[in-house]
Amino acid sequence: MGFIKEFKEFALKGNVIDLAIAVIIGAAFGAIVTSLVQDVITPLILSPALKAAHLENLDQLAWNGVKYGKFLAAIITFLVIALVLFVMIQGINRLKRVKEKAADAPAPELTVTEKLLMEIRDSLHNNPRV
């Protein structure tokens, strides 16, 4: 029974479940980024270049019988994915900095009226006879 109990504790530990959720969400996010790059960004960039080279498909590129088009497409896809992720992370970090600045901002200084009202409130609180 000890082995089964230890395995259950290991498998249901919070860190393992958090990691599993992160992997699943990461895979789904990866699919989104891949689709964005392959279906939207890469065709927008490559279509004009392929038309200028009189090619319909990047896979057709060859030199002395060596087809380097797929390799070139893989490099371009990697660079575009890296750029998209960089821009997304940069935006997320910018939002975090804005939130941190708002949280770290000092409280506005009280006006004279607010200070007087606080003194009146404190005085009334300390003297319940009124």
Backbone atoms as SQL, in Angstrom:
CREATE TABLE atoms (id INTEGER PRIMARY KEY, chain TEXT, resi INTEGER, resn TEXT, atom TEXT, x REAL, y REAL, z REAL);
INSERT INTO atoms VALUES
  (1, 'A', 1, 'MET', 'N', 0.804, -1.205, 0.000),
  (2, 'A', 1, 'MET', 'CA', 0.000, 0.000, 0.000),
  (3, 'A', 1, 'MET', 'C', 0.842, 1.262, 0.000),
  (4, 'A', 2, 'GLY', 'N', 2.066, 1.207, 0.510),
  (5, 'A', 2, 'GLY', 'CA', 2.911, 2.381, 0.609),
  (6, 'A', 2, 'GLY', 'C', 3.237, 2.974, -0.750),
  (7, 'A', 3, 'PHE', 'N', 3.514, 2.111, -1.737),
  (8, 'A', 3, 'PHE', 'CA', 3.866, 2.578, -3.074),
  (9, 'A', 3, 'PHE', 'C', 2.713, 3.331, -3.716),
  (10, 'A', 4, 'ILE', 'N', 1.512, 2.781, -3.635),
  (11, 'A', 4, 'ILE', 'CA', 0.327, 3.409, -4.233),
  (12, 'A', 4, 'ILE', 'C', 0.041, 4.745, -3.558),
  (13, 'A', 5, 'LYS', 'N', 0.166, 4.793, -2.248),
  (14, 'A', 5, 'LYS', 'CA', -0.082, 6.039, -1.514),
  (15, 'A', 5, 'LYS', 'C', 0.933, 7.111, -1.913),
  (16, 'A', 6, 'GLU', 'N', 2.206, 6.727, -2.010),
  (17, 'A', 6, 'GLU', 'CA', 3.245, 7.678, -2.403),
  (18, 'A', 6, 'GLU', 'C', 3.021, 8.178, -3.819),
  (19, 'A', 7, 'PHE', 'N', 2.631, 7.252, -4.727),
  (20, 'A', 7, 'PHE', 'CA', 2.374, 7.663, -6.104),
  (21, 'A', 7, 'PHE', 'C', 1.199, 8.629, -6.175),
  (22, 'A', 8, 'LYS', 'N', 0.151, 8.346, -5.405),
  (23, 'A', 8, 'LYS', 'CA', -1.023, 9.220, -5.395),
  (24, 'A', 8, 'LYS', 'C', -0.642, 10.610, -4.891),
  (25, 'A', 9, 'GLU', 'N', 0.155, 10.679, -3.839),
  (26, 'A', 9, 'GLU', 'CA', 0.597, 11.976, -3.321),
  (27, 'A', 9, 'GLU', 'C', 1.430, 12.719, -4.354),
  (28, 'A', 10, 'PHE', 'N', 2.296, 11.996, -5.066),
  (29, 'A', 10, 'PHE', 'CA', 3.133, 12.615, -6.087),
  (30, 'A', 10, 'PHE', 'C', 2.286, 13.124, -7.255),
  (31, 'A', 11, 'ALA', 'N', 1.410, 12.272, -7.765),
  (32, 'A', 11, 'ALA', 'CA', 0.635, 12.599, -8.959),
  (33, 'A', 11, 'ALA', 'C', -0.379, 13.709, -8.708),
  (34, 'A', 12, 'LEU', 'N', -0.877, 13.801, -7.514),
  (35, 'A', 12, 'LEU', 'CA', -1.902, 14.807, -7.228),
  (36, 'A', 12, 'LEU', 'C', -1.348, 16.020, -6.497),
  (37, 'A', 13, 'LYS', 'N', -0.043, 16.114, -6.423),
  (38, 'A', 13, 'LYS', 'CA', 0.591, 17.273, -5.806),
  (39, 'A', 13, 'LYS', 'C', 0.243, 18.513, -6.626),
  (40, 'A', 14, 'GLY', 'N', 0.081, 19.631, -5.986),
  (41, 'A', 14, 'GLY', 'CA', -0.313, 20.866, -6.665),
  (42, 'A', 14, 'GLY', 'C', 0.625, 21.271, -7.779),
  (43, 'A', 15, 'ASN', 'N', 1.928, 21.110, -7.592),
  (44, 'A', 15, 'ASN', 'CA', 2.882, 21.514, -8.614),
  (45, 'A', 15, 'ASN', 'C', 2.731, 20.690, -9.885),
  (46, 'A', 16, 'VAL', 'N', 2.466, 19.413, -9.749),
  (47, 'A', 16, 'VAL', 'CA', 2.325, 18.545, -10.914),
  (48, 'A', 16, 'VAL', 'C', 1.080, 18.941, -11.708),
  (49, 'A', 17, 'ILE', 'N', 0.001, 19.211, -11.024),
  (50, 'A', 17, 'ILE', 'CA', -1.234, 19.609, -11.705),
  (51, 'A', 17, 'ILE', 'C', -1.058, 20.965, -12.368),
  (52, 'A', 18, 'ASP', 'N', -0.405, 21.910, -11.683),
  (53, 'A', 18, 'ASP', 'CA', -0.143, 23.223, -12.273),
  (54, 'A', 18, 'ASP', 'C', 0.708, 23.086, -13.530),
  (55, 'A', 19, 'LEU', 'N', 1.710, 22.230, -13.470),
  (56, 'A', 19, 'LEU', 'CA', 2.573, 22.017, -14.624),
  (57, 'A', 19, 'LEU', 'C', 1.791, 21.407, -15.784),
  (58, 'A', 20, 'ALA', 'N', 0.937, 20.447, -15.491),
  (59, 'A', 20, 'ALA', 'CA', 0.131, 19.818, -16.544),
  (60, 'A', 20, 'ALA', 'C', -0.781, 20.847, -17.215),
  (61, 'A', 21, 'ILE', 'N', -1.390, 21.699, -16.421),
  (62, 'A', 21, 'ILE', 'CA', -2.263, 22.747, -16.972),
  (63, 'A', 21, 'ILE', 'C', -1.441, 23.703, -17.829),
  (64, 'A', 22, 'ALA', 'N', -0.249, 24.069, -17.353),
  (65, 'A', 22, 'ALA', 'CA', 0.608, 24.982, -18.109),
  (66, 'A', 22, 'ALA', 'C', 1.012, 24.384, -19.452),
  (67, 'A', 23, 'VAL', 'N', 1.298, 23.078, -19.474),
  (68, 'A', 23, 'VAL', 'CA', 1.682, 22.418, -20.725),
  (69, 'A', 23, 'VAL', 'C', 0.509, 22.417, -21.705),
  (70, 'A', 24, 'ILE', 'N', -0.679, 22.135, -21.210),
  (71, 'A', 24, 'ILE', 'CA', -1.857, 22.103, -22.084),
  (72, 'A', 24, 'ILE', 'C', -2.157, 23.489, -22.645),
  (73, 'A', 25, 'ILE', 'N', -2.121, 24.493, -21.780),
  (74, 'A', 25, 'ILE', 'CA', -2.371, 25.861, -22.241),
  (75, 'A', 25, 'ILE', 'C', -1.261, 26.304, -23.189),
  (76, 'A', 26, 'GLY', 'N', -0.024, 25.918, -22.887),
  (77, 'A', 26, 'GLY', 'CA', 1.091, 26.256, -23.771),
  (78, 'A', 26, 'GLY', 'C', 0.936, 25.644, -25.150),
  (79, 'A', 27, 'ALA', 'N', 0.472, 24.411, -25.198),
  (80, 'A', 27, 'ALA', 'CA', 0.255, 23.762, -26.494),
  (81, 'A', 27, 'ALA', 'C', -0.844, 24.468, -27.280),
  (82, 'A', 28, 'ALA', 'N', -1.910, 24.853, -26.596),
  (83, 'A', 28, 'ALA', 'CA', -2.995, 25.565, -27.273),
  (84, 'A', 28, 'ALA', 'C', -2.506, 26.929, -27.762),
  (85, 'A', 29, 'PHE', 'N', -1.728, 27.615, -26.937),
  (86, 'A', 29, 'PHE', 'CA', -1.185, 28.912, -27.331),
  (87, 'A', 29, 'PHE', 'C', -0.219, 28.748, -28.499),
  (88, 'A', 30, 'GLY', 'N', 0.565, 27.670, -28.476),
  (89, 'A', 30, 'GLY', 'CA', 1.482, 27.395, -29.579),
  (90, 'A', 30, 'GLY', 'C', 0.735, 27.200, -30.891),
  (91, 'A', 31, 'ALA', 'N', -0.404, 26.537, -30.827),
  (92, 'A', 31, 'ALA', 'CA', -1.219, 26.344, -32.031),
  (93, 'A', 31, 'ALA', 'C', -1.729, 27.679, -32.566),
  (94, 'A', 32, 'ILE', 'N', -2.095, 28.569, -31.651),
  (95, 'A', 32, 'ILE', 'CA', -2.573, 29.894, -32.071),
  (96, 'A', 32, 'ILE', 'C', -1.453, 30.670, -32.753),
  (97, 'A', 33, 'VAL', 'N', -0.281, 30.688, -32.138),
  (98, 'A', 33, 'VAL', 'CA', 0.853, 31.420, -32.706),
  (99, 'A', 33, 'VAL', 'C', 1.262, 30.814, -34.046),
  (100, 'A', 34, 'THR', 'N', 1.305, 29.491, -34.134),
  (101, 'A', 34, 'THR', 'CA', 1.668, 28.830, -35.382),
  (102, 'A', 34, 'THR', 'C', 0.679, 29.174, -36.493),
  (103, 'A', 35, 'SER', 'N', -0.600, 29.155, -36.179),
  (104, 'A', 35, 'SER', 'CA', -1.609, 29.501, -37.174),
  (105, 'A', 35, 'SER', 'C', -1.477, 30.955, -37.599),
  (106, 'A', 36, 'LEU', 'N', -1.250, 31.843, -36.644),
  (107, 'A', 36, 'LEU', 'CA', -1.078, 33.263, -36.967),
  (108, 'A', 36, 'LEU', 'C', 0.090, 33.450, -37.919),
  (109, 'A', 37, 'VAL', 'N', 1.186, 32.778, -37.641),
  (110, 'A', 37, 'VAL', 'CA', 2.375, 32.935, -38.476),
  (111, 'A', 37, 'VAL', 'C', 2.185, 32.279, -39.840),
  (112, 'A', 38, 'GLN', 'N', 1.732, 31.010, -39.857),
  (113, 'A', 38, 'GLN', 'CA', 1.638, 30.285, -41.127),
  (114, 'A', 38, 'GLN', 'C', 0.484, 30.747, -42.003),
  (115, 'A', 39, 'ASP', 'N', -0.639, 31.137, -41.386),
  (116, 'A', 39, 'ASP', 'CA', -1.825, 31.453, -42.171),
  (117, 'A', 39, 'ASP', 'C', -2.017, 32.936, -42.437),
  (118, 'A', 40, 'VAL', 'N', -1.370, 33.783, -41.641),
  (119, 'A', 40, 'VAL', 'CA', -1.605, 35.221, -41.796),
  (120, 'A', 40, 'VAL', 'C', -0.315, 35.968, -42.148),
  (121, 'A', 41, 'ILE', 'N', 0.655, 35.921, -41.248),
  (122, 'A', 41, 'ILE', 'CA', 1.830, 36.782, -41.406),
  (123, 'A', 41, 'ILE', 'C', 2.747, 36.320, -42.529),
  (124, 'A', 42, 'THR', 'N', 3.102, 35.030, -42.547),
  (125, 'A', 42, 'THR', 'CA', 4.018, 34.534, -43.575),
  (126, 'A', 42, 'THR', 'C', 3.465, 34.734, -44.990),
  (127, 'A', 43, 'PRO', 'N', 2.198, 34.413, -45.268),
  (128, 'A', 43, 'PRO', 'CA', 1.696, 34.681, -46.623),
  (129, 'A', 43, 'PRO', 'C', 1.733, 36.171, -46.997),
  (130, 'A', 44, 'LEU', 'N', 1.505, 37.035, -46.016),
  (131, 'A', 44, 'LEU', 'CA', 1.555, 38.461, -46.321),
  (132, 'A', 44, 'LEU', 'C', 2.968, 38.903, -46.688),
  (133, 'A', 45, 'ILE', 'N', 3.949, 38.280, -46.059),
  (134, 'A', 45, 'ILE', 'CA', 5.337, 38.643, -46.334),
  (135, 'A', 45, 'ILE', 'C', 5.846, 37.928, -47.581),
  (136, 'A', 46, 'LEU', 'N', 5.543, 36.632, -47.691),
  (137, 'A', 46, 'LEU', 'CA', 6.123, 35.832, -48.766),
  (138, 'A', 46, 'LEU', 'C', 5.416, 35.978, -50.112),
  (139, 'A', 47, 'SER', 'N', 4.142, 36.239, -50.108),
  (140, 'A', 47, 'SER', 'CA', 3.411, 36.306, -51.384),
  (141, 'A', 47, 'SER', 'C', 4.034, 37.295, -52.362),
  (142, 'A', 48, 'PRO', 'N', 4.315, 38.536, -51.952),
  (143, 'A', 48, 'PRO', 'CA', 4.947, 39.463, -52.907),
  (144, 'A', 48, 'PRO', 'C', 6.334, 38.999, -53.358),
  (145, 'A', 49, 'ALA', 'N', 7.112, 38.411, -52.424),
  (146, 'A', 49, 'ALA', 'CA', 8.449, 37.953, -52.786),
  (147, 'A', 49, 'ALA', 'C', 8.378, 36.774, -53.754),
  (148, 'A', 50, 'LEU', 'N', 7.463, 35.852, -53.535),
  (149, 'A', 50, 'LEU', 'CA', 7.325, 34.697, -54.431),
  (150, 'A', 50, 'LEU', 'C', 6.834, 35.125, -55.808),
  (151, 'A', 51, 'LYS', 'N', 5.912, 36.075, -55.843),
  (152, 'A', 51, 'LYS', 'CA', 5.425, 36.571, -57.140),
  (153, 'A', 51, 'LYS', 'C', 6.553, 37.253, -57.903),
  (154, 'A', 52, 'ALA', 'N', 7.403, 37.993, -57.199),
  (155, 'A', 52, 'ALA', 'CA', 8.532, 38.662, -57.856),
  (156, 'A', 52, 'ALA', 'C', 9.525, 37.644, -58.407),
  (157, 'A', 53, 'ALA', 'N', 9.665, 36.498, -57.736),
  (158, 'A', 53, 'ALA', 'CA', 10.574, 35.442, -58.191),
  (159, 'A', 53, 'ALA', 'C', 9.895, 34.476, -59.161),
  (160, 'A', 54, 'HIS', 'N', 8.642, 34.745, -59.496),
  (161, 'A', 54, 'HIS', 'CA', 7.850, 33.902, -60.412),
  (162, 'A', 54, 'HIS', 'C', 7.727, 32.477, -59.888),
  (163, 'A', 55, 'LEU', 'N', 7.471, 32.345, -58.572),
  (164, 'A', 55, 'LEU', 'CA', 7.256, 31.047, -57.939),
  (165, 'A', 55, 'LEU', 'C', 5.876, 31.033, -57.294),
  (166, 'A', 56, 'GLU', 'N', 5.275, 29.860, -57.300),
  (167, 'A', 56, 'GLU', 'CA', 3.999, 29.721, -56.620),
  (168, 'A', 56, 'GLU', 'C', 4.175, 29.194, -55.208),
  (169, 'A', 57, 'ASN', 'N', 5.262, 28.466, -54.996),
  (170, 'A', 57, 'ASN', 'CA', 5.475, 27.822, -53.716),
  (171, 'A', 57, 'ASN', 'C', 6.955, 27.902, -53.361),
  (172, 'A', 58, 'LEU', 'N', 7.242, 28.189, -52.115),
  (173, 'A', 58, 'LEU', 'CA', 8.626, 28.302, -51.661),
  (174, 'A', 58, 'LEU', 'C', 9.355, 26.967, -51.761),
  (175, 'A', 59, 'ASP', 'N', 8.623, 25.874, -51.679),
  (176, 'A', 59, 'ASP', 'CA', 9.234, 24.540, -51.756),
  (177, 'A', 59, 'ASP', 'C', 9.872, 24.274, -53.125),
  (178, 'A', 60, 'GLN', 'N', 9.516, 25.066, -54.127),
  (179, 'A', 60, 'GLN', 'CA', 10.043, 24.852, -55.473),
  (180, 'A', 60, 'GLN', 'C', 11.475, 25.359, -55.640),
  (181, 'A', 61, 'LEU', 'N', 11.946, 26.149, -54.690),
  (182, 'A', 61, 'LEU', 'CA', 13.291, 26.691, -54.817),
  (183, 'A', 61, 'LEU', 'C', 14.318, 25.565, -54.781),
  (184, 'A', 62, 'ALA', 'N', 15.215, 25.579, -55.787),
  (185, 'A', 62, 'ALA', 'CA', 16.249, 24.557, -55.863),
  (186, 'A', 62, 'ALA', 'C', 17.483, 25.157, -56.530),
  (187, 'A', 63, 'TRP', 'N', 18.627, 24.586, -56.206),
  (188, 'A', 63, 'TRP', 'CA', 19.888, 25.017, -56.810),
  (189, 'A', 63, 'TRP', 'C', 20.721, 23.782, -57.086),
  (190, 'A', 64, 'ASN', 'N', 20.999, 23.539, -58.336),
  (191, 'A', 64, 'ASN', 'CA', 21.741, 22.345, -58.768),
  (192, 'A', 64, 'ASN', 'C', 21.119, 21.060, -58.217),
  (193, 'A', 65, 'GLY', 'N', 19.826, 20.990, -58.242),
  (194, 'A', 65, 'GLY', 'CA', 19.123, 19.795, -57.796),
  (195, 'A', 65, 'GLY', 'C', 18.900, 19.724, -56.290),
  (196, 'A', 66, 'VAL', 'N', 19.450, 20.662, -55.545),
  (197, 'A', 66, 'VAL', 'CA', 19.268, 20.667, -54.096),
  (198, 'A', 66, 'VAL', 'C', 18.079, 21.569, -53.776),
  (199, 'A', 67, 'LYS', 'N', 17.050, 20.970, -53.211),
  (200, 'A', 67, 'LYS', 'CA', 15.852, 21.741, -52.867),
  (201, 'A', 67, 'LYS', 'C', 16.053, 22.377, -51.491),
  (202, 'A', 68, 'TYR', 'N', 16.253, 23.662, -51.492),
  (203, 'A', 68, 'TYR', 'CA', 16.465, 24.368, -50.238),
  (204, 'A', 68, 'TYR', 'C', 15.256, 25.202, -49.823),
  (205, 'A', 69, 'GLY', 'N', 14.186, 25.097, -50.559),
  (206, 'A', 69, 'GLY', 'CA', 12.990, 25.894, -50.287),
  (207, 'A', 69, 'GLY', 'C', 12.353, 25.581, -48.941),
  (208, 'A', 70, 'LYS', 'N', 12.236, 24.280, -48.600),
  (209, 'A', 70, 'LYS', 'CA', 11.637, 23.909, -47.311),
  (210, 'A', 70, 'LYS', 'C', 12.487, 24.415, -46.152),
  (211, 'A', 71, 'PHE', 'N', 13.815, 24.311, -46.309),
  (212, 'A', 71, 'PHE', 'CA', 14.715, 24.801, -45.259),
  (213, 'A', 71, 'PHE', 'C', 14.566, 26.314, -45.097),
  (214, 'A', 72, 'LEU', 'N', 14.509, 27.011, -46.205),
  (215, 'A', 72, 'LEU', 'CA', 14.329, 28.454, -46.172),
  (216, 'A', 72, 'LEU', 'C', 12.988, 28.817, -45.537),
  (217, 'A', 73, 'ALA', 'N', 11.948, 28.058, -45.869),
  (218, 'A', 73, 'ALA', 'CA', 10.624, 28.296, -45.275),
  (219, 'A', 73, 'ALA', 'C', 10.657, 28.065, -43.771),
  (220, 'A', 74, 'ALA', 'N', 11.377, 27.040, -43.316),
  (221, 'A', 74, 'ALA', 'CA', 11.489, 26.767, -41.885),
  (222, 'A', 74, 'ALA', 'C', 12.211, 27.907, -41.171),
  (223, 'A', 75, 'ILE', 'N', 13.260, 28.430, -41.785),
  (224, 'A', 75, 'ILE', 'CA', 13.988, 29.555, -41.193),
  (225, 'A', 75, 'ILE', 'C', 13.094, 30.789, -41.103),
  (226, 'A', 76, 'ILE', 'N', 12.392, 31.077, -42.172),
  (227, 'A', 76, 'ILE', 'CA', 11.496, 32.246, -42.178),
  (228, 'A', 76, 'ILE', 'C', 10.400, 32.080, -41.139),
  (229, 'A', 77, 'THR', 'N', 9.817, 30.876, -41.050),
  (230, 'A', 77, 'THR', 'CA', 8.777, 30.622, -40.055),
  (231, 'A', 77, 'THR', 'C', 9.317, 30.816, -38.645),
  (232, 'A', 78, 'PHE', 'N', 10.517, 30.311, -38.372),
  (233, 'A', 78, 'PHE', 'CA', 11.126, 30.494, -37.052),
  (234, 'A', 78, 'PHE', 'C', 11.310, 31.971, -36.733),
  (235, 'A', 79, 'LEU', 'N', 11.835, 32.723, -37.679),
  (236, 'A', 79, 'LEU', 'CA', 12.077, 34.143, -37.436),
  (237, 'A', 79, 'LEU', 'C', 10.780, 34.912, -37.198),
  (238, 'A', 80, 'VAL', 'N', 9.757, 34.572, -37.957),
  (239, 'A', 80, 'VAL', 'CA', 8.481, 35.257, -37.786),
  (240, 'A', 80, 'VAL', 'C', 7.851, 34.890, -36.442),
  (241, 'A', 81, 'ILE', 'N', 7.918, 33.608, -36.058),
  (242, 'A', 81, 'ILE', 'CA', 7.385, 33.196, -34.752),
  (243, 'A', 81, 'ILE', 'C', 8.143, 33.904, -33.634),
  (244, 'A', 82, 'ALA', 'N', 9.463, 33.958, -33.744),
  (245, 'A', 82, 'ALA', 'CA', 10.260, 34.646, -32.726),
  (246, 'A', 82, 'ALA', 'C', 9.872, 36.119, -32.644),
  (247, 'A', 83, 'LEU', 'N', 9.659, 36.762, -33.786),
  (248, 'A', 83, 'LEU', 'CA', 9.263, 38.173, -33.804),
  (249, 'A', 83, 'LEU', 'C', 7.889, 38.373, -33.178),
  (250, 'A', 84, 'VAL', 'N', 6.935, 37.508, -33.535),
  (251, 'A', 84, 'VAL', 'CA', 5.583, 37.618, -32.983),
  (252, 'A', 84, 'VAL', 'C', 5.608, 37.432, -31.465),
  (253, 'A', 85, 'LEU', 'N', 6.324, 36.424, -30.992),
  (254, 'A', 85, 'LEU', 'CA', 6.419, 36.200, -29.547),
  (255, 'A', 85, 'LEU', 'C', 7.121, 37.361, -28.850),
  (256, 'A', 86, 'PHE', 'N', 8.161, 37.909, -29.468),
  (257, 'A', 86, 'PHE', 'CA', 8.859, 39.052, -28.889),
  (258, 'A', 86, 'PHE', 'C', 7.915, 40.239, -28.734),
  (259, 'A', 87, 'VAL', 'N', 7.146, 40.522, -29.768),
  (260, 'A', 87, 'VAL', 'CA', 6.211, 41.654, -29.706),
  (261, 'A', 87, 'VAL', 'C', 5.135, 41.410, -28.650),
  (262, 'A', 88, 'MET', 'N', 4.640, 40.169, -28.565),
  (263, 'A', 88, 'MET', 'CA', 3.604, 39.858, -27.574),
  (264, 'A', 88, 'MET', 'C', 4.159, 39.992, -26.153),
  (265, 'A', 89, 'ILE', 'N', 5.339, 39.450, -25.898),
  (266, 'A', 89, 'ILE', 'CA', 5.948, 39.530, -24.566),
  (267, 'A', 89, 'ILE', 'C', 6.279, 40.977, -24.226),
  (268, 'A', 90, 'GLN', 'N', 6.731, 41.730, -25.210),
  (269, 'A', 90, 'GLN', 'CA', 7.023, 43.145, -24.987),
  (270, 'A', 90, 'GLN', 'C', 5.756, 43.889, -24.565),
  (271, 'A', 91, 'GLY', 'N', 4.638, 43.601, -25.202),
  (272, 'A', 91, 'GLY', 'CA', 3.367, 44.228, -24.833),
  (273, 'A', 91, 'GLY', 'C', 2.922, 43.825, -23.437),
  (274, 'A', 92, 'ILE', 'N', 3.063, 42.552, -23.108),
  (275, 'A', 92, 'ILE', 'CA', 2.688, 42.077, -21.775),
  (276, 'A', 92, 'ILE', 'C', 3.551, 42.743, -20.715),
  (277, 'A', 93, 'ASN', 'N', 4.861, 42.831, -20.971),
  (278, 'A', 93, 'ASN', 'CA', 5.749, 43.489, -20.007),
  (279, 'A', 93, 'ASN', 'C', 5.413, 44.964, -19.854),
  (280, 'A', 94, 'ARG', 'N', 5.033, 45.618, -20.940),
  (281, 'A', 94, 'ARG', 'CA', 4.644, 47.027, -20.870),
  (282, 'A', 94, 'ARG', 'C', 3.402, 47.189, -19.998),
  (283, 'A', 95, 'LEU', 'N', 2.438, 46.292, -20.155),
  (284, 'A', 95, 'LEU', 'CA', 1.228, 46.354, -19.322),
  (285, 'A', 95, 'LEU', 'C', 1.564, 46.133, -17.849),
  (286, 'A', 96, 'LYS', 'N', 2.483, 45.195, -17.575),
  (287, 'A', 96, 'LYS', 'CA', 2.891, 44.946, -16.193),
  (288, 'A', 96, 'LYS', 'C', 3.561, 46.167, -15.588),
  (289, 'A', 97, 'ARG', 'N', 4.417, 46.835, -16.377),
  (290, 'A', 97, 'ARG', 'CA', 5.089, 48.031, -15.861),
  (291, 'A', 97, 'ARG', 'C', 4.092, 49.132, -15.558),
  (292, 'A', 98, 'VAL', 'N', 3.080, 49.283, -16.395),
  (293, 'A', 98, 'VAL', 'CA', 2.059, 50.304, -16.159),
  (294, 'A', 98, 'VAL', 'C', 1.304, 49.996, -14.875),
  (295, 'A', 99, 'LYS', 'N', 0.956, 48.710, -14.671),
  (296, 'A', 99, 'LYS', 'CA', 0.263, 48.311, -13.442),
  (297, 'A', 99, 'LYS', 'C', 1.135, 48.563, -12.227),
  (298, 'A', 100, 'GLU', 'N', 2.426, 48.216, -12.317),
  (299, 'A', 100, 'GLU', 'CA', 3.332, 48.407, -11.186),
  (300, 'A', 100, 'GLU', 'C', 3.507, 49.881, -10.863),
  (301, 'A', 101, 'LYS', 'N', 3.583, 50.722, -11.875),
  (302, 'A', 101, 'LYS', 'CA', 3.707, 52.161, -11.638),
  (303, 'A', 101, 'LYS', 'C', 2.463, 52.701, -10.961),
  (304, 'A', 102, 'ALA', 'N', 1.299, 52.208, -11.382),
  (305, 'A', 102, 'ALA', 'CA', 0.050, 52.662, -10.766),
  (306, 'A', 102, 'ALA', 'C', -0.022, 52.217, -9.313),
  (307, 'A', 103, 'ALA', 'N', 0.451, 51.016, -9.023),
  (308, 'A', 103, 'ALA', 'CA', 0.415, 50.505, -7.654),
  (309, 'A', 103, 'ALA', 'C', 1.443, 51.212, -6.778),
  (310, 'A', 104, 'ASP', 'N', 2.589, 51.600, -7.360),
  (311, 'A', 104, 'ASP', 'CA', 3.652, 52.244, -6.596),
  (312, 'A', 104, 'ASP', 'C', 3.464, 53.747, -6.473),
  (313, 'A', 105, 'ALA', 'N', 2.509, 54.299, -7.183),
  (314, 'A', 105, 'ALA', 'CA', 2.305, 55.752, -7.142),
  (315, 'A', 105, 'ALA', 'C', 1.906, 56.176, -5.736),
  (316, 'A', 106, 'PRO', 'N', 2.488, 57.266, -5.253),
  (317, 'A', 106, 'PRO', 'CA', 2.142, 57.725, -3.909),
  (318, 'A', 106, 'PRO', 'C', 0.701, 58.240, -3.862),
  (319, 'A', 107, 'ALA', 'N', 0.117, 58.104, -2.705),
  (320, 'A', 107, 'ALA', 'CA', -1.256, 58.583, -2.535),
  (321, 'A', 107, 'ALA', 'C', -1.254, 60.107, -2.668),
  (322, 'A', 108, 'PRO', 'N', -2.273, 60.651, -3.281),
  (323, 'A', 108, 'PRO', 'CA', -2.311, 62.105, -3.430),
  (324, 'A', 108, 'PRO', 'C', -2.386, 62.777, -2.061),
  (325, 'A', 109, 'GLU', 'N', -1.760, 63.950, -1.974),
  (326, 'A', 109, 'GLU', 'CA', -1.751, 64.680, -0.708),
  (327, 'A', 109, 'GLU', 'C', -3.150, 65.216, -0.424),
  (328, 'A', 110, 'LEU', 'N', -3.521, 65.159, 0.846),
  (329, 'A', 110, 'LEU', 'CA', -4.855, 65.598, 1.246),
  (330, 'A', 110, 'LEU', 'C', -4.952, 67.114, 1.171),
  (331, 'A', 111, 'THR', 'N', -6.117, 67.588, 0.787),
  (332, 'A', 111, 'THR', 'CA', -6.350, 69.030, 0.769),
  (333, 'A', 111, 'THR', 'C', -6.635, 69.507, 2.185),
  (334, 'A', 112, 'VAL', 'N', -6.634, 70.798, 2.357),
  (335, 'A', 112, 'VAL', 'CA', -6.904, 71.376, 3.675),
  (336, 'A', 112, 'VAL', 'C', -8.301, 70.976, 4.141),
  (337, 'A', 113, 'THR', 'N', -9.266, 70.999, 3.236),
  (338, 'A', 113, 'THR', 'CA', -10.637, 70.627, 3.585),
  (339, 'A', 113, 'THR', 'C', -10.706, 69.182, 4.056),
  (340, 'A', 114, 'GLU', 'N', -10.013, 68.287, 3.339),
  (341, 'A', 114, 'GLU', 'CA', -10.017, 66.881, 3.728),
  (342, 'A', 114, 'GLU', 'C', -9.363, 66.682, 5.096),
  (343, 'A', 115, 'LYS', 'N', -8.285, 67.404, 5.343),
  (344, 'A', 115, 'LYS', 'CA', -7.618, 67.304, 6.651),
  (345, 'A', 115, 'LYS', 'C', -8.545, 67.773, 7.767),
  (346, 'A', 116, 'LEU', 'N', -9.237, 68.889, 7.546),
  (347, 'A', 116, 'LEU', 'CA', -10.161, 69.401, 8.559),
  (348, 'A', 116, 'LEU', 'C', -11.312, 68.434, 8.802),
  (349, 'A', 117, 'LEU', 'N', -11.857, 67.869, 7.742),
  (350, 'A', 117, 'LEU', 'CA', -12.942, 66.900, 7.896),
  (351, 'A', 117, 'LEU', 'C', -12.480, 65.672, 8.672),
  (352, 'A', 118, 'MET', 'N', -11.245, 65.228, 8.439),
  (353, 'A', 118, 'MET', 'CA', -10.717, 64.090, 9.192),
  (354, 'A', 118, 'MET', 'C', -10.562, 64.438, 10.671),
  (355, 'A', 119, 'GLU', 'N', -10.117, 65.661, 10.964),
  (356, 'A', 119, 'GLU', 'CA', -9.994, 66.083, 12.359),
  (357, 'A', 119, 'GLU', 'C', -11.360, 66.127, 13.035),
  (358, 'A', 120, 'ILE', 'N', -12.367, 66.640, 12.331),
  (359, 'A', 120, 'ILE', 'CA', -13.727, 66.683, 12.885),
  (360, 'A', 120, 'ILE', 'C', -14.226, 65.270, 13.136),
  (361, 'A', 121, 'ARG', 'N', -14.028, 64.379, 12.176),
  (362, 'A', 121, 'ARG', 'CA', -14.457, 62.995, 12.338),
  (363, 'A', 121, 'ARG', 'C', -13.786, 62.351, 13.545),
  (364, 'A', 122, 'ASP', 'N', -12.484, 62.532, 13.662),
  (365, 'A', 122, 'ASP', 'CA', -11.753, 61.955, 14.786),
  (366, 'A', 122, 'ASP', 'C', -12.208, 62.544, 16.101),
  (367, 'A', 123, 'SER', 'N', -12.490, 63.848, 16.105),
  (368, 'A', 123, 'SER', 'CA', -12.953, 64.499, 17.330),
  (369, 'A', 123, 'SER', 'C', -14.319, 63.946, 17.736),
  (370, 'A', 124, 'LEU', 'N', -15.214, 63.768, 16.773),
  (371, 'A', 124, 'LEU', 'CA', -16.547, 63.223, 17.071),
  (372, 'A', 124, 'LEU', 'C', -16.431, 61.762, 17.537),
  (373, 'A', 125, 'HIS', 'N', -15.521, 61.055, 16.987),
  (374, 'A', 125, 'HIS', 'CA', -15.342, 59.655, 17.372),
  (375, 'A', 125, 'HIS', 'C', -14.798, 59.542, 18.803),
  (376, 'A', 126, 'ASN', 'N', -13.927, 60.449, 19.175),
  (377, 'A', 126, 'ASN', 'CA', -13.333, 60.428, 20.507),
  (378, 'A', 126, 'ASN', 'C', -14.250, 60.999, 21.584),
  (379, 'A', 127, 'ASN', 'N', -15.236, 61.798, 21.193),
  (380, 'A', 127, 'ASN', 'CA', -16.178, 62.403, 22.148),
  (381, 'A', 127, 'ASN', 'C', -17.599, 61.934, 21.830),
  (382, 'A', 128, 'PRO', 'N', -18.010, 60.800, 22.315),
  (383, 'A', 128, 'PRO', 'CA', -19.329, 60.235, 21.946),
  (384, 'A', 128, 'PRO', 'C', -20.484, 61.022, 22.549),
  (385, 'A', 129, 'ARG', 'N', -20.256, 62.032, 23.381),
  (386, 'A', 129, 'ARG', 'CA', -21.347, 62.785, 24.012),
  (387, 'A', 129, 'ARG', 'C', -22.061, 63.684, 23.034),
  (388, 'A', 130, 'VAL', 'N', -21.500, 63.983, 21.947),
  (389, 'A', 130, 'VAL', 'CA', -22.073, 64.958, 21.033),
  (390, 'A', 130, 'VAL', 'C', -23.241, 64.389, 20.303);
